Amino acid sequence: MSCVCSAVVALLLGPTCTQGAMASPCPAPDPPYLPQSPGDMRAYADLLRADFEGYFADVQAYFPLPR
């Protein structure tokens, strides 16, 4: 279940559940590893690009935009 769904369920069922049954907070996505060496950055540019694209997608899911 996604974090948003968990939060909605917790809000809807909160008054009927016991006090300790609330949903736990969602952890923020971890930023991707970034090598210190410019040579390593060039060598692994495709992997780093894919990692950052996935990270930004996860951050957008973590902070959903209002519709």
SESELO-42838 format. One line per 2 residues: number of its first residue (from 1); their letters; for each residue x, y, z of C-alpha. Coordinates in Angstrom, 1 decimal. Last residue first. Example, Ala and Ser with C-alpha at 12.3 -4.5 7.8 and 13.67 -1.06 7.14 Angstrom:
residues 2
2 = SA = 13.7/-1.1/7.1 ~ 12.3/-4.5/7.8;
end
This chain:
residues 67
67 = RP = -4.7/17.9/-8.4 ~ -2.3/18.6/-5.6;
65 = LP = 1.3/17.6/-6.4 ~ 2.6/14.5/-4.7;
63 = FY = 5.7/15.0/-2.5 ~ 7.0/11.4/-2.1;
61 = AQ = 5.9/10.5/-5.6 ~ 7.8/13.5/-7.0;
59 = VD = 10.8/12.4/-4.9 ~ 10.6/8.9/-6.3;
57 = AF = 10.6/10.2/-9.9 ~ 13.5/12.5/-9.0;
55 = YG = 15.5/9.5/-7.6 ~ 14.7/7.3/-10.7;
53 = EF = 16.0/10.1/-13.0 ~ 19.0/10.5/-10.7;
51 = DA = 19.9/6.7/-10.8 ~ 19.4/6.6/-14.6;
49 = RL = 21.8/9.6/-15.1 ~ 24.3/8.0/-12.7;
47 = LD = 24.2/4.8/-14.7 ~ 24.7/6.6/-18.0;
45 = AY = 27.4/8.8/-16.7 ~ 29.5/6.0/-15.2;
43 = AR = 32.8/6.6/-17.0 ~ 32.2/10.4/-17.0;
41 = MD = 31.5/10.5/-13.3 ~ 34.4/8.2/-12.6;
39 = GP = 36.7/10.5/-14.4 ~ 35.3/13.5/-12.5;
37 = SQ = 36.2/11.7/-9.3 ~ 34.0/12.2/-6.2;
35 = PL = 31.4/9.6/-7.2 ~ 27.8/10.5/-6.7;
33 = YP = 25.6/7.9/-4.9 ~ 21.9/8.4/-5.4;
31 = PD = 19.8/10.4/-2.9 ~ 17.8/8.2/-0.5;
29 = PA = 14.0/8.5/-0.9 ~ 12.2/10.1/2.1;
27 = PC = 10.9/7.6/4.7 ~ 7.1/7.4/4.9;
25 = PS = 5.7/8.2/8.3 ~ 4.1/5.3/10.4;
23 = AM = 0.4/4.7/10.2 ~ -1.6/5.0/13.3;
21 = AG = -2.4/1.9/15.4 ~ -1.1/3.1/18.8;
19 = QT = -4.3/5.1/19.7 ~ -6.7/2.3/19.1;
17 = CT = -8.7/2.4/15.9 ~ -12.2/3.9/15.4;
15 = PG = -11.2/7.6/15.4 ~ -8.2/6.9/13.1;
13 = LL = -10.1/4.8/10.6 ~ -10.5/7.5/8.0;
11 = LA = -7.3/9.3/8.8 ~ -5.3/6.1/9.0;
9 = VV = -6.8/4.9/5.7 ~ -5.9/8.2/4.0;
7 = AS = -2.4/8.0/5.4 ~ -1.9/4.5/4.3;
5 = CV = -3.2/5.3/0.8 ~ -0.7/8.2/0.6;
3 = CS = 2.2/6.0/1.8 ~ 1.4/3.4/-0.9;
1 = M = 0.0/0.0/0.0;
end
